[in-house]
Amino acid sequence: MAGKYGSSVTGLALPLAALTVLHAGAFQVSALTAATWAPWLLFGLPAGAWVDRLRRRTVMLVAAAVQLLCYLTVPLAAALHLLSYLQLLAVALCAGTGAVFFQTAYTAYLPSLVAEPDRAEGNAKLQGSASAAQIVGLGSGGVLAQAFGPVNSLLANTVTFLVSLVCTGAIRQREPLRAAADRRRRTLLSEVGEGLRLVTRDPWLRPFILHGSLCNLALTAYQSILVVFLLDRAHLGQGAIGTLIGAASLGGILGAALARRVGAAIGTARAMLLFLLGLPTLALLIPLTSGGAGLLCFLLGGLAVSGGVVAGNVLRATFTQRYTPAELLGRISATGAFLNYGTIPLGALLGGSLATGLGLLPAMWLATGAVPLAALVLWFSPLRHHRDLPTDLVMQSAAG
């Protein structure tokens, strides 16, 4: 979870550095978010096939080292008076590439570490820990930025990725490489194509992927301009912004804790609709944010969105691990991430464009309103007609 903490610090520190040190505008700030997620469009599909061919722990170690070195260049360049907006873009792009490979390998590696009966609880704990790390990262990131400046606060990020390297290196579980003959028989392109066919033709995987793509587009559209919005509407300081965003993320911890229990009580399919369609409607409170008591609007809306998204992620991750054969999990996870995360850079650019063209408040209304609308994809899917999610992959969906 050290990497999650560091990424949260970065997610606040990079926009603040662009705004306060380099005097960037709303569109330039949103472009930093786009650059962070653009590698999913560039490398998301082949990353899954590569991860299925390599030892996943090794991929995670290399990816964490790349991210550490990338973020270290920012305070070094600032100390030499060489920091520029183009460097921030390059750092966001390179570190984002490391994140693609780390997350793809991590997702495929997890089932080999946790027994199948324990995966639901394991996913809940991981999502809850990630939310806690994000909260602490956002809160302390704002304090660090205010105390030491947003550029110097990135030094905390290098330490967290160093911790991530040490912790990943301490894992003793080793997974075997696929047989060399099997790797030669299958081309990288054919394996990428197989993952695409499975995800886009399966009646259960397809609506989840489509919802994730649309929801991430909307979420990132408003999150990419959120720092600028809070500075403009609530007139908060850097530390207060980090604390407020971190407090709103507390919903993620609650969502992780409730996901498995609610799924057992009302059914996992019904729980998905509750968490991903019901709760996110409160995102419409966020544009009502103002100073003083008006901050409660952001807090309530943010708690509902983060809680719903994290709870949905717990249920979806457990479903995917049970539904997907182990030898396909890397490709299916990476294909899903490519389609889900590929819209994030587009959402960031959309948020910046709307804020520039229409103003911050209309942009926030449009973006937050699109969050619950994205979940209508799930309402018109098989999800609505079942109590629980299935456990066996519809393998014929990959035919042809």
Residue pairs with C-beta under 8 A, 6 or more apart in sequence:
1 129
1 130
1 132
1 133
2 133
2 160
2 161
2 163
2 164
2 167
3 64
3 67
3 102
3 160
3 161
3 164
4 129
4 130
4 133
4 134
4 137
5 133
5 134
5 136
5 137
5 160
6 67
6 71
6 137
6 156
6 157
6 158
6 159
6 160
6 161
6 164
7 99
7 134
7 137
7 157
8 133
8 134
8 135
8 136
8 137
8 138
8 141
9 137
9 138
9 140
9 141
9 144
9 153
9 154
9 156
9 157
9 160
10 71
10 95
10 141
10 154
10 157
11 33
11 137
11 138
11 141
12 137
12 138
12 141
12 142
12 145
12 150
12 227
12 241
12 242
12 245
13 141
13 144
13 145
13 150
13 151
13 153
13 154
13 157
14 32
14 88
14 91
14 92
14 150
14 154
15 29
15 32
15 33
15 227
15 228
16 145
16 150
16 227
16 238
17 74
17 83
17 88
17 150
17 151
17 154
18 24
18 28
18 29
18 32
18 85
18 88
19 29
19 227
19 228
19 231
20 150
20 238
21 78
21 83
21 149
21 150
21 151
22 83
22 84
22 85
22 88
24 85
25 356
26 225
26 228
26 352
26 355
26 356
26 360
27 349
27 352
27 353
27 355
27 356
28 85
28 352
29 224
29 225
29 227
29 228
29 352
30 224
30 225
30 348
30 349
30 351
30 352
30 353
30 355
31 89
31 348
31 349
31 352
32 88
32 89
32 92
32 348
33 92
33 220
33 223
33 224
33 344
33 345
33 348
34 224
34 344
34 345
34 346
34 348
34 349
35 89
35 92
35 93
35 96
35 345
36 92
36 93
36 95
36 96
36 99
36 345
37 96
37 220
37 341
37 342
37 344
37 345
37 348
38 93
38 96
38 345
39 93
39 96
39 97
39 99
39 100
40 96
40 100
40 337
40 338
40 340
40 341
40 342
40 344
40 345
41 338
41 341
41 342
41 345
42 97
43 97
43 100
43 101
44 100
44 104
44 334
44 335
44 337
44 338
44 339
44 341
44 342
45 192
45 195
45 196
45 334
45 335
45 338
46 188
46 192
47 100
47 101
47 104
47 334
48 104
48 108
48 191
48 192
48 195
48 330
48 331
48 332
48 333
48 334
48 335
48 337
48 338
49 188
49 191
49 192
49 195
49 330
49 331
49 334
50 59
50 101
50 188
51 59
51 101
51 104
51 105
51 108
51 330
51 334
52 108
52 178
52 191
52 327
52 328
52 329
52 330
52 331
53 177
53 178
53 183
54 105
54 177
55 174
55 175
55 177
56 105
56 106
56 108
56 109
56 175
56 330
57 105
57 109
57 168
57 171
57 173
57 174
57 175
59 101
59 102
59 104
59 105
60 101
60 102
60 105
60 106
60 109
60 168
61 165
61 168
61 169
62 101
63 98
63 99
63 100
63 101
63 102
63 105
64 98
64 102
64 161
64 164
64 165
64 168
65 98
65 161
65 165
66 94
66 95
66 97
66 98
67 95
67 98
67 99
67 102
67 161
68 158
68 161
68 162
68 165
70 91
70 94
70 95
70 98
71 91
71 95
71 154
71 157
71 158
71 161
72 155
72 158
73 87
73 91
74 83
74 87
74 88
74 91
74 151
74 154
75 151
75 152
75 154
75 155
77 83
77 84
77 87
78 151
78 152
83 151
100 337
103 337
104 330
104 333
104 334
104 337
105 330
107 317
107 329
107 330
107 333
107 337
108 329
108 330
108 333
109 175
110 119
110 122
110 126
110 321
111 119
111 321
111 326
111 329
112 173
112 175
112 326
113 171
113 173
114 122
116 321
116 322
119 318
119 321
119 322
120 260
120 263
120 314
120 318
121 260
123 314
123 317
123 318
123 321
124 256
124 257
124 259
124 260
124 314
125 256
127 252
127 255
127 256
127 259
127 310
127 313
127 314
127 317
128 252
128 253
128 256
128 257
128 310
130 252
130 310
131 249
131 250
131 251
131 252
131 253
131 255
131 256
131 306
131 310
132 252
132 253
134 246
134 249
134 252
135 246
135 247
135 249
135 250
135 252
135 253
136 246
137 246
138 242
138 243
138 245
138 246
138 249
139 242
139 243
139 246
139 247
140 156
140 242
141 153
141 156
141 242
142 238
142 239
142 240
142 241
142 242
142 243
142 245
142 246
143 239
143 242
143 243
144 152
144 153
144 156
145 153
145 238
145 239
145 242
146 237
146 238
146 239
147 239
150 238
178 327
191 331
192 331
192 335
194 328
194 331
194 398
195 328
195 331
195 332
195 334
195 335
196 335
197 397
197 398
197 400
198 205
198 328
198 331
198 332
198 335
198 393
198 397
198 398
199 205
199 206
199 209
199 332
199 335
199 336
199 339
200 206
200 209
201 397
201 398
202 393
202 394
202 397
202 398
203 381
203 382
203 394
203 397
204 319
204 323
204 381
204 382
204 389
204 390
204 394
205 320
205 323
205 332
205 336
206 381
207 377
207 378
207 380
207 381
207 382
207 383
208 316
208 336
208 378
209 336
209 339
209 340
210 339
210 377
211 276
211 374
211 375
211 377
211 378
212 336
212 339
212 340
213 339
213 340
213 342
213 343
214 343
214 370
214 373
214 374
214 377
215 276
215 280
215 309
215 371
215 374
215 375
216 340
216 341
216 343
216 344
216 347
217 343
217 344
217 346
217 347
217 350
217 370
217 374
218 347
218 367
218 368
218 370
218 371
218 373
218 374
219 305
219 309
219 347
219 371
220 343
220 344
220 345
220 347
220 348
220 351
221 347
221 348
221 350
221 351
221 354
221 363
221 366
221 367
221 370
222 229
222 283
222 286
222 351
222 363
222 364
222 367
222 368
222 371
223 351
224 347
224 348
224 351
224 352
225 351
225 352
225 354
225 355
225 360
225 363
225 364
225 367
226 245
227 241
228 355
228 360
229 289
229 355
229 360
229 364
230 236
230 241
230 244
230 245
230 289
230 298
231 241
232 360
233 289
233 290
233 291
233 360
233 361
234 244
234 289
234 290
234 291
234 294
234 295
234 298
235 291
236 244
236 291
244 295
244 298
244 299
245 302
247 299
247 302
248 298
248 299
248 301
248 302
248 303
248 305
248 306
249 302
249 306
250 303
250 306
251 302
251 303
251 304
251 305
251 306
251 307
251 308
251 310
252 306
252 307
252 309
252 310
253 310
254 303
254 307
255 275
255 306
255 307
255 308
255 309
255 310
255 311
255 312
255 314
256 310
256 311
256 314
258 307
258 311
259 271
259 275
259 310
259 311
259 312
259 314
259 315
260 314
260 315
260 318
262 271
262 274
262 275
262 311
263 271
263 315
265 271
266 274
266 387
267 386
267 387
267 388
268 315
268 319
268 387
268 388
268 389
269 383
269 384
269 386
269 387
269 388
269 389
270 387
271 311
271 315
272 312
272 315
272 316
272 378
272 383
272 389
273 375
273 378
273 379
273 383
273 384
275 307
275 308
275 309
275 311
275 312
275 315
276 308
276 309
276 312
276 375
276 378
277 372
277 375
277 376
277 378
277 379
278 308
279 304
279 305
279 307
279 308
279 311
280 304
280 305
280 308
280 309
280 371
280 372
280 375
281 304
281 372
282 300
282 301
282 304
282 305
283 301
283 304
283 305
283 368
283 369
283 371
283 372
284 301
284 368
284 369
284 372
285 297
285 298
285 300
285 301
285 304
286 297
286 298
286 301
286 302
286 364
286 368
287 361
287 364
287 365
287 368
288 294
288 297
289 295
289 297
289 298
290 297
301 368
305 371
315 389
319 389
320 329
320 332
320 333
320 336
321 329
322 391
323 389
323 390
323 391
323 392
323 393
324 332
324 333
324 393
325 393
328 393
347 367
350 367
351 363
351 367
354 362
354 363
354 366
354 367
355 363
358 366
378 384
383 389
